[in-house]
Structures are given as C-alpha cells and as structure tokens.
Amino acid sequence: MRKASELGPADSGGGAPVEYARPGGTPPRVVGYGGAHGRVRRRFGKASDYPCARRCGARAQAWAYRHLVAPVERRQASREGYAYSTDPGDYMALCRRCHAELDAKFPSRPPSPAES
C-alpha cells in the first residue's frame, strides 16, 4: 500500500480540457465519465494501492470525485447524471464507506420514477 504522502490526486493541480485537439484536424473528442475514470487509473494506478484519503484507517477501494475542488469549467455530468471531472487531480482514493458518505452529501443522480 502506498504512503499517505504519496496521495498525488489530492494535491495535484492543473487541468485538462473536456475536449482536446486530435491529429490531422479531426473534430475534438469529448471525454466521458468512463474515460475520465480511466485517466485517473492511468495516472495514479489502482485506488486499492492507497490508504483511504479520509484517513479512516481502511484501504481505499475506488477513486472518488472531489465535488467542490474542480473548477466550474471541468465539472461535467454523465448521461445518467453522475458528476465527474476530466482532470485526474480532482479525484481521491476512498474506502467504500467514506465514498458512500461523500456521495450522499452530493447527490448527483436524478431520482428514479419510483422515487419522484
């Protein structure tokens, strides 16, 4: 497991545009929810290689979007309504419990027809 001091995503800066230029003048490609999470894994590896960023003592199990950190221009919503960012630095490694607590504070999915 990596040390807490190696929790790069919590401290990294910089930004990535939602669309990026492609070679040969082809139209820009939009980065979706799955692509954004793939960027996080490629940059930082598996979340399970880190301790939970909330320092609860558990091993992290997933990359979680840090809702209030991302500048407005990087905030996105998937077709299903899940919030995400195109910048890997806007994510942190969390255990299941802490991830669920964070997501409960920032509900981003629209209610299902049964809930409305």
Buried (B, 14 or more C-beta within 10 A) or exposed (E): EBEEEEBBBBEBEEBBEBEEEEEEEEEEEEBBBEEBBEBBEEBBEEBBEBBBBBEBEBBBBBBBBBBEBBEEEBBBEBEEEEBBBBBBBBBBBBBEEBBEBBBEEEEBEEEEEEEE
